[in-house]
Amino acid sequence: MTFKGNSRQHDLKMKIPVYWMTRMSAFLGVVRFVLPKIMRPYEYLTQLARTRTDCTVRSGPFQGMRYVRFSQGSAYIPKLLGTYERELAPYIRRAVEQQPRLVVDLGAAEGYYAIGMARRLPRAQVLAFEMVAEARDAVRKMARLNDVDSRVAVHGKCEPDDLVSALAVESDALVICDVEGYEEKLLDPAAVPMLRRLPILVELHDFVVPRVTDLLRQRFSATHKITHIWQEERSRTDFPWRTPGMLLLPPAYIDWAVSEWRPVRMAWFWMEPRGR
């Protein structure tokens, strides 16, 4: 299944969120200067989400996952809500149905997918690769919080040779990749031949590496069925709680808080080996 739509219509719709995000940035600049952190609007919404969820993912494919108190390089509130990258939920379910014995998470951040998949796949080993030391510590903490630390190994930056070594130990594997454009180097069957027979879920970063989407399609179209998935819009209706304090916030601020703060409309490939 591929998410499709009228791109011109979507671009027109996207102008409104971009306008309000610009206004929100100016508004937040003033707020940060005037108010202590605990009284700032985003901190208020973050603390509300932490309290109401008890730092546990509320819905989605990783419902029930215990969470740390921050997110590395991405929006935190959507992860607690379980709406983060919700476009991928059908493909996460598909990956779980296949019961891989190894999950390799490239660009694991604080562990949303690494720990989420470890919980969903109780017989699988998980290798989480992440460059940022603070995020690696968070993955380890998340693993302990969710009692999967015996099955989760955390490593630093992944290079093609590291990926070859990781995949050499287990033929039944799933690769999840979000590496801000470095997918150009890592997802290369010429350098990592095992990729030709494995399912891969990858976030695409053409705004970092131009035409990387076309490059990956060219590399994998002969061996994989490729589904192109597009980001959907978010709105204030995704935030499930209403409090008196929220009456003081502009409605567009709630839209901004539940958005994923993407620089462009994001997309992913779900690539499944042909014949599987």
GUDRENKOL-198581 format. One record per residue: residue in three letters; x, y, z of N, C-alpha, C, O in turn; residue number from 0. Coordinates in steps of 0.05 Angstrom, whole numbers. Example, Ala and Ser with C-alpha at 12.3 -4.5 7.8 and 13.67 -1.06 7.14 Angstrom:
! GUDRENKOL-198581
 residu    nxx    nyy    nzz   caxx   cayy   cazz    cxx    cyy    czz    oxx    oyy    ozz num
    ALA    264   -114    156    246    -90    156    264    -66    156    285    -66    169   0
    SER    257    -45    142    273    -21    143    258      1    157    268     23    161   1
This chain:
! GUDRENKOL-198581
 residu    nxx    nyy    nzz   caxx   cayy   cazz    cxx    cyy    czz    oxx    oyy    ozz num
    MET     17    -24      0      0      0      0     18     25      0     37     26     14   0
    THR     11     44    -16     25     69    -17      7     92    -11    -16     94    -20   1
    PHE     17    111      6      1    134     13      4    154    -10     26    163    -17   2
    LYS    -18    161    -22    -17    180    -45    -36    203    -40    -53    202    -22   3
    GLY    -33    224    -55    -51    246    -53    -44    268    -72    -23    266    -86   4
    ASN    -60    288    -74    -55    310    -92    -33    327    -79    -38    341    -59   5
    SER     -9    327    -91     14    340    -79     10    370    -79     19    384    -60   6
    ARG     -4    382    -99     -8    410    -99    -27    418    -76    -23    438    -62   7
    GLN    -48    402    -73    -67    407    -51    -53    405    -24    -57    421     -6   8
    HIS    -35    385    -21    -20    382      4     -2    406      9      0    416     31   9
    ASP     12    415    -13     30    438     -9     15    462      0     25    478     16  10
    LEU    -10    467    -10    -26    489     -2    -33    487     28    -32    506     43  11
    LYS    -40    463     36    -47    458     64    -23    463     82    -26    473    104  12
    MET      1    455     72     25    457     88     33    485     93     48    491    112  13
    LYS     24    504     76     32    532     80     22    543    107     35    559    119  14
    ILE     -2    534    115    -13    544    140      4    535    164     11    552    180  15
    PRO     10    509    167     28    501    189     55    515    189     64    523    210  16
    VAL     67    519    165     92    533    164     89    562    174    107    572    188  17
    TYR     67    575    166     62    602    175     60    603    205     73    620    218  18
    TRP     44    585    216     40    585    245     65    577    260     70    587    282  19
    MET     81    559    249    106    551    262    125    575    263    139    579    283  20
    THR    125    592    242    141    616    243    132    635    264    148    646    279  21
    ARG    106    638    266     95    655    287    101    644    315    107    659    333  22
    MET     99    618    317    104    605    343    133    609    351    138    613    375  23
    SER    152    608    332    180    612    339    185    640    351    199    643    370  24
    ALA    172    660    339    174    687    349    162    689    377    173    701    395  25
    PHE    138    677    379    124    677    405    141    664    427    143    674    449  26
    LEU    153    641    420    168    626    439    193    641    447    202    638    470  27
    GLY    205    656    429    228    672    436    222    691    459    238    695    477  28
    VAL    199    704    457    190    722    479    185    706    505    193    714    526  29
    VAL    170    684    502    163    668    525    187    658    540    188    659    564  30
    ARG    207    648    525    231    637    537    246    659    553    259    653    573  31
    PHE    245    683    543    259    705    556    245    713    582    257    721    602  32
    VAL    218    712    582    202    722    605    198    701    626    200    708    650  33
    LEU    191    676    618    182    657    638    204    637    645    221    630    629  34
    PRO    204    627    670    221    605    677    213    580    662    190    578    653  35
    LYS    231    561    660    226    537    643    200    523    650    185    516    632  36
    ILE    196    519    676    172    503    684    146    516    676    126    502    674  37
    MET    146    542    671    122    556    663    119    561    633    100    573    624  38
    ARG    138    551    618    137    555    589    116    537    577    112    515    586  39
    PRO    103    546    556     80    530    544     88    501    537     74    482    543  40
    TYR    111    498    523    118    471    514    125    454    538    118    430    539  41
    GLU    139    465    558    145    450    582    119    442    596    118    420    608  42
    TYR    100    460    596     74    453    609     61    429    595     52    411    608  43
    LEU     61    430    568     49    408    553     65    382    556     54    360    558  44
    THR     91    385    557    108    361    561    103    348    588    100    324    590  45
    GLN    102    365    609     97    355    635     69    342    638     65    323    651  46
    LEU     50    355    624     23    344    624     23    316    611     10    297    621  47
    ALA     37    313    589     39    287    575     53    267    593     44    244    594  48
    ARG     75    275    605     89    256    623     71    247    646     70    223    652  49
    THR     56    266    658     39    259    681     16    241    673     11    221    686  50
    ARG      3    248    651    -21    233    643    -14    205    632    -30    186    634  51
    THR     11    202    621     19    176    610     36    160    630     42    137    625  52
    ASP     45    174    651     65    162    669     90    153    653    101    132    659  53
    CYS     98    169    634    121    163    616    119    135    604    138    120    604  54
    THR     95    129    595     90    104    581     75    109    555     56    124    555  55
    VAL     84     97    534     72    102    507     43     95    508     36     73    516  56
    ARG     26    114    500     -3    112    504    -17     94    484    -37     82    490  57
    SER     -7     93    459    -21     79    437     -1     71    416     23     75    419  58
    GLY    -12     60    394      6     53    372     19     27    375     13     12    394  59
    PRO     38     20    357     50     -7    357     67    -12    381     73    -35    387  60
    PHE     76      9    395     93      5    419     78     13    445     91     21    464  61
    GLN     52     11    445     36     18    468     46      2    493     51    -22    491  62
    GLY     49     17    515     57      4    540     87      6    544     97     -2    566  63
    MET    103     16    525    132     18    529    138     41    548    129     63    545  64
    ARG    154     34    569    163     54    588    184     72    574    200     63    559  65
    TYR    183     99    580    199    117    565    216    135    584    208    140    606  66
    VAL    239    144    573    255    163    587    242    191    585    221    194    572  67
    ARG    254    211    597    241    237    600    249    257    578    244    281    581  68
    PHE    261    247    557    269    264    535    271    248    509    270    224    509  69
    SER    273    263    487    277    250    461    301    263    448    305    287    450  70
    GLN    318    247    435    342    256    422    337    264    393    334    246    376  71
    GLY    337    290    387    336    299    359    309    297    346    307    299    322  72
    SER    288    292    362    261    290    350    240    297    371    247    301    394  73
    ALA    215    300    362    194    309    380    188    288    401    186    264    395  74
    TYR    185    297    426    181    279    449    151    272    454    144    249    457  75
    ILE    134    292    453    106    288    460     93    267    441     79    250    452  76
    PRO     97    268    415     85    247    398     94    219    405     79    200    401  77
    LYS    118    216    416    127    189    424    111    179    448    104    156    449  78
    LEU    107    196    467     90    188    490     62    183    482     49    164    492  79
    LEU     52    198    463     24    194    454     22    168    437      0    157    435  80
    GLY     44    160    425     43    137    406     35    145    378     30    127    362  81
    THR     35    171    372     29    180    345     53    185    328     51    192    305  82
    TYR     77    182    340    102    187    325    104    169    301    103    144    304  83
    GLU    108    181    278    111    166    253     89    144    250     95    121    243  84
    ARG     65    152    256     43    133    256     37    122    228     24    101    225  85
    GLU     47    135    207     45    125    180     58     97    177     51     82    159  86
    LEU     77     92    195     93     67    193     80     43    207     90     21    205  87
    ALA     59     48    222     47     27    239     40      2    223     46    -20    233  88
    PRO     28      4    199     22    -22    185     47    -38    178     46    -62    177  89
    TYR     70    -24    174     94    -37    166    109    -48    190    123    -68    188  90
    ILE    106    -35    213    116    -46    238    101    -73    243    114    -93    251  91
    ARG     75    -72    240     59    -97    244     68   -119    225     71   -142    233  92
    ARG     73   -111    200     82   -131    180    109   -142    188    113   -166    186  93
    ALA    127   -125    197    154   -134    206    151   -153    230    166   -173    231  94
    VAL    134   -147    249    130   -164    272    119   -191    264    127   -212    275  95
    GLU    100   -191    245     89   -217    236    110   -236    225    107   -260    226  96
    GLN    131   -224    213    152   -241    201    171   -252    222    187   -270    216  97
    GLN    169   -243    247    185   -254    270    215   -256    264    226   -278    266  98
    PRO    228   -234    256    257   -236    252    271   -242    279    261   -235    300  99
    ARG    294   -255    277    309   -262    301    330   -240    307    342   -241    329 100
    LEU    333   -221    289    352   -199    294    340   -173    283    330   -173    260 101
    VAL    341   -152    298    333   -125    289    358   -107    291    370   -105    312 102
    VAL    365    -95    268    387    -76    268    376    -48    264    365    -42    243 103
    ASP    379    -31    284    368     -4    284    391     15    279    408     19    297 104
    LEU    391     27    256    412     46    248    402     75    254    383     84    241 105
    GLY    415     89    272    406    115    280    384    112    301    362    122    297 106
    ALA    390     98    323    370     90    343    359    113    360    339    110    373 107
    ALA    374    136    361    366    158    379    364    146    407    382    132    416 108
    GLU    342    153    422    340    143    449    327    116    451    325    104    473 109
    GLY    318    105    428    310     77    428    281     71    422    271     50    429 110
    TYR    266     90    410    238     86    404    233     60    389    217     43    397 111
    TYR    248     55    367    245     31    352    261      8    363    251    -15    363 112
    ALA    285     12    373    301     -9    383    287    -23    407    285    -48    407 113
    ILE    278     -8    426    264    -20    449    236    -29    442    227    -49    452 114
    GLY    223    -13    425    196    -21    417    196    -48    403    178    -64    409 115
    MET    215    -52    385    216    -78    371    225   -100    390    216   -123    387 116
    ALA    243    -94    409    251   -115    428    227   -124    444    225   -148    451 117
    ARG    209   -106    451    185   -114    466    166   -130    449    154   -149    458 118
    ARG    163   -122    424    145   -137    406    155   -164    396    140   -181    388 119
    LEU    182   -167    398    194   -191    388    211   -204    411    235   -201    411 120
    PRO    198   -218    429    211   -227    453    233   -248    448    249   -253    467 121
    ARG    235   -259    424    257   -278    419    279   -266    401    297   -280    394 122
    ALA    277   -240    395    296   -227    377    318   -213    393    314   -203    415 123
    GLN    342   -212    381    363   -195    390    362   -168    375    354   -168    352 124
    VAL    369   -147    388    369   -120    376    396   -108    378    408   -107    399 125
    LEU    406    -98    355    431    -82    354    423    -53    348    412    -47    327 126
    ALA    429    -35    367    422     -7    364    448      9    359    466      9    376 127
    PHE    450     21    335    473     38    329    465     68    331    445     76    320 128
    GLU    480     83    346    474    111    351    500    127    356    516    118    372 129
    MET    503    149    343    527    165    346    529    181    372    551    184    383 130
    VAL    507    191    382    507    209    405    508    193    431    492    176    436 131
    ALA    528    200    447    533    185    472    509    187    491    501    167    503 132
    GLU    497    210    494    474    214    512    451    196    503    437    185    519 133
    ALA    447    195    477    425    178    466    431    148    471    413    133    478 134
    ARG    456    140    468    463    112    474    457    105    503    447     83    509 135
    ASP    463    123    521    457    119    549    427    116    553    418    100    569 136
    ALA    411    132    538    382    131    540    371    104    530    353     93    541 137
    VAL    384     93    508    375     67    498    379     46    520    362     29    524 138
    ARG    402     47    533    408     27    554    387     30    577    378     11    588 139
    LYS    381     55    584    362     60    605    334     50    597    320     37    613 140
    MET    326     56    572    301     46    562    300     15    563    279      4    569 141
    ALA    322      3    556    323    -27    556    318    -37    584    304    -57    588 142
    ARG    330    -24    604    326    -33    632    297    -28    641    285    -45    654 143
    LEU    286     -5    634    259      2    642    239    -19    631    218    -24    644 144
    ASN    245    -30    608    226    -48    595    235    -77    596    224    -95    583 145
    ASP    255    -83    613    264   -110    618    273   -125    593    267   -149    590 146
    VAL    286   -111    575    296   -124    551    326   -120    548    338   -125    527 147
    ASP    340   -111    569    368   -104    568    385   -128    561    407   -125    550 148
    SER    376   -152    567    392   -176    560    393   -181    530    409   -197    520 149
    ARG    374   -169    515    372   -174    486    379   -149    469    376   -150    444 150
    VAL    388   -128    481    394   -103    466    423    -96    470    432    -92    492 151
    ALA    437    -94    448    465    -86    448    467    -58    435    455    -54    414 152
    VAL    482    -40    447    484    -13    438    512     -7    428    532    -13    441 153
    HIS    513      5    403    539     11    391    539     40    381    518     53    381 154
    GLY    562     50    374    565     77    363    558     78    334    541     63    324 155
    LYS    572     96    319    566    100    291    570     74    275    589     59    280 156
    CYS    552     70    256    554     46    239    565     54    212    556     73    199 157
    GLU    585     39    203    596     41    176    589     15    161    581     -4    173 158
    PRO    591     15    134    584     -9    119    597    -35    130    584    -55    131 159
    ASP    622    -34    138    635    -58    148    623    -67    174    621    -91    179 160
    ASP    614    -48    191    600    -55    216    573    -69    210    565    -88    224 161
    LEU    560    -59    189    534    -71    182    538    -99    171    522   -117    177 162
    VAL    559   -103    155    565   -130    146    570   -149    169    559   -171    169 163
    SER    585   -140    189    591   -157    212    565   -163    228    561   -185    237 164
    ALA    548   -142    231    523   -146    246    505   -166    233    493   -183    247 165
    LEU    503   -165    207    484   -183    192    496   -210    187    481   -229    180 166
    ALA    522   -213    191    535   -239    186    527   -260    207    528   -284    201 167
    VAL    518   -251    231    513   -270    252    484   -282    251    479   -302    264 168
    GLU    467   -270    235    439   -279    234    427   -273    206    426   -250    198 169
    SER    417   -294    193    406   -290    166    378   -280    166    368   -269    146 170
    ASP    363   -283    189    336   -274    190    335   -248    206    332   -248    230 171
    ALA    337   -226    191    340   -200    204    322   -179    191    312   -182    169 172
    LEU    317   -158    206    303   -134    197    321   -110    202    334   -108    222 173
    VAL    322    -92    182    338    -68    184    319    -44    185    302    -40    167 174
    ILE    323    -27    205    309     -2    208    330     20    206    350     20    221 175
    CYS    326     40    189    347     59    183    336     88    183    318     95    168 176
    ASP    348    105    201    342    134    201    368    148    208    374    153    231 177
    VAL    384    154    187    411    164    192    417    190    177    440    196    170 178
    GLU    396    206    173    399    233    164    415    236    138    432    253    135 179
    GLY    410    218    119    424    219     93    445    198     90    453    193     67 180
    TYR    455    187    112    477    167    110    467    141     99    482    122     95 181
    GLU    440    139     95    430    115     81    443    111     54    444     89     43 182
    GLU    452    133     42    466    131     16    490    113     18    496     97     -1 183
    LYS    504    113     41    528     97     45    521     69     56    532     49     47 184
    LEU    503     68     75    498     43     89    481     24     73    486      0     74 185
    LEU    461     34     60    442     16     45    452     12     16    439     21     -3 186
    ASP    474     -1     14    487     -6    -12    492    -36    -14    510    -46     -2 187
    PRO    476    -50    -30    480    -79    -33    507    -87    -44    516   -109    -39 188
    ALA    520    -69    -58    547    -75    -67    567    -77    -44    585    -93    -45 189
    ALA    563    -61    -23    580    -61      0    570    -80     21    585    -91     37 190
    VAL    543    -83     23    531   -101     43    512   -120     28    488   -115     27 191
    PRO    523   -142     17    506   -159      0    482   -171     14    462   -177      1 192
    MET    483   -175     40    461   -188     55    436   -171     53    414   -182     56 193
    LEU    438   -145     47    414   -128     45    396   -137     23    372   -131     23 194
    ARG    406   -152      4    389   -160    -19    366   -179    -11    347   -182    -26 195
    ARG    369   -192     12    349   -211     20    334   -204     46    320   -221     58 196
    LEU    338   -179     56    326   -172     81    305   -150     78    308   -133     61 197
    PRO    284   -150     95    266   -127     95    279   -103    108    294   -105    127 198
    ILE    272    -80     97    285    -55    105    264    -33    107    248    -30     89 199
    LEU    264    -19    129    248      5    133    266     29    136    282     30    155 200
    VAL    265     48    117    285     70    117    271     97    114    253    100     97 201
    GLU    279    116    130    270    143    126    288    156    105    312    153    105 202
    LEU    276    171     87    289    182     64    296    212     69    280    227     79 203
    HIS    320    220     61    330    247     68    340    261     42    364    268     41 204
    ASP    323    265     23    331    278     -1    339    307      4    355    318    -12 205
    PHE    329    319     25    337    347     31    365    348     42    377    370     44 206
    VAL    377    325     49    405    324     58    422    314     35    443    325     29 207
    VAL    414    291     23    428    279      0    409    280    -23    391    262    -25 208
    PRO    411    298    -42    392    300    -64    389    274    -79    409    261    -86 209
    ARG    364    267    -84    357    244   -101    365    217    -89    368    197   -103 210
    VAL    368    216    -62    375    191    -49    352    171    -52    356    147    -52 211
    THR    327    181    -54    304    164    -58    307    149    -84    303    125    -85 212
    ASP    313    163   -105    317    151   -132    340    131   -131    338    109   -144 213
    LEU    361    137   -117    384    120   -115    377     93   -102    384     72   -111 214
    LEU    362     95    -79    355     70    -65    335     54    -81    336     29    -82 215
    ARG    317     67    -95    298     53   -113    313     38   -134    307     15   -140 216
    GLN    333     51   -146    349     38   -166    364     14   -155    366     -7   -168 217
    ARG    375     16   -131    391     -5   -119    374    -30   -112    384    -52   -114 218
    PHE    349    -25   -103    334    -47    -92    309    -56   -108    296    -75   -100 219
    SER    303    -43   -130    278    -49   -144    279    -78   -156    258    -90   -159 220
    ALA    302    -88   -162    304   -115   -173    300   -136   -152    291   -158   -159 221
    THR    307   -131   -127    306   -151   -106    283   -147    -87    276   -166    -72 222
    HIS    270   -123    -86    250   -117    -66    225   -105    -78    226    -91    -98 223
    LYS    203   -111    -66    179    -95    -71    180    -71    -53    183    -73    -29 224
    ILE    178    -47    -65    182    -22    -51    156     -7    -48    142     -1    -67 225
    THR    150      0    -23    126     17    -17    136     44     -8    152     47     11 226
    HIS    127     65    -22    134     93    -16    113    105      3     90    107     -5 227
    ILE    121    112     27    102    122     47    107    152     52    130    160     55 228
    TRP     86    167     53     88    196     57     77    205     84     58    194     94 229
    GLN     90    224     95     81    236    121     54    248    118     47    261     98 230
    GLU     37    243    138     11    255    140     11    279    159     30    282    175 231
    GLU     -9    296    157    -10    320    174    -19    312    203    -32    292    207 232
    ARG    -11    329    222    -20    326    249    -37    350    257    -36    371    243 233
    SER    -53    348    278    -69    371    287    -73    368    317    -66    348    330 234
    ARG    -85    389    329    -90    391    358   -107    368    367   -107    361    391 235
    THR   -123    356    349   -140    334    358   -124    309    366   -134    291    379 236
    ASP    -98    309    359    -81    287    367    -73    289    397    -63    270    408 237
    PHE    -77    313    409    -70    316    437    -95    310    453   -115    325    451 238
    PRO    -96    289    469   -121    279    480   -132    292    505   -154    286    514 239
    TRP   -117    311    517   -125    323    542   -131    352    539   -119    366    523 240
    ARG   -150    362    555   -157    390    555   -157    399    585   -170    387    601 241
    THR   -142    420    590   -140    430    618   -144    460    617   -143    473    596 242
    PRO   -150    472    640   -153    501    641   -129    516    631   -131    537    618 243
    GLY   -105    505    637    -81    518    628    -78    520    598    -66    539    587 244
    MET    -90    500    584    -88    500    555   -105    522    543   -101    529    519 245
    LEU   -125    533    558   -141    554    547   -125    579    542   -134    597    527 246
    LEU   -102    581    555    -85    605    552    -67    603    527    -54    622    520 247
    LEU    -67    579    515    -49    575    492    -63    579    466    -86    571    463 248
    PRO    -51    591    446    -63    593    419    -67    565    408    -50    548    412 249
    PRO    -90    559    396    -95    532    385    -73    522    367    -67    498    367 250
    ALA    -61    540    352    -40    532    333    -16    521    349      0    506    338 251
    TYR    -13    530    374      9    520    390      6    490    395     26    476    396 252
    ILE    -18    481    399    -23    453    404    -16    437    379     -5    416    380 253
    ASP    -24    448    355    -17    436    330     14    432    328     24    411    321 254
    TRP     28    453    336     57    452    335     68    431    354     87    417    347 255
    ALA     57    429    378     67    411    398     65    382    390     82    366    397 256
    VAL     44    375    376     40    347    368     52    341    340     53    318    332 257
    SER     61    362    327     75    357    301    102    345    307    111    344    330 258
    GLU    115    336    287    141    323    290    164    340    281    187    331    279 259
    TRP    158    366    276    178    387    271    196    379    247    221    383    248 260
    ARG    184    369    226    200    361    203    208    385    186    192    404    183 261
    PRO    232    385    175    240    407    158    226    408    131    222    429    119 262
    VAL    217    384    122    202    381     97    182    358    102    182    345    123 263
    ARG    165    354     82    147    331     84    164    306     81    176    301     60 264
    MET    164    289    102    181    266    102    169    242     87    145    241     83 265
    ALA    186    223     80    177    199     67    195    176     76    218    179     85 266
    TRP    185    152     72    199    127     79    196    107     56    177    108     41 267
    PHE    214     88     55    210     63     39    207     40     58    222     36     77 268
    TRP    186     23     53    185     -4     64    193    -22     41    179    -23     21 269
    MET    215    -36     44    226    -52     22    226    -82     32    240    -89     50 270
    GLU    210    -97     19    206   -125     26    217   -143      4    210   -140    -19 271
    PRO    234   -162     10    246   -180    -10    224   -193    -27    205   -203    -16 272
    ARG    228   -194    -53    209   -207    -71    208   -237    -65    229   -249    -61 273
    GLY    184   -248    -65    180   -276    -60    177   -283    -31    171   -306    -24 274
    ARG    181   -263    -13    178   -270     15    148   -271     21    141   -276     44 275
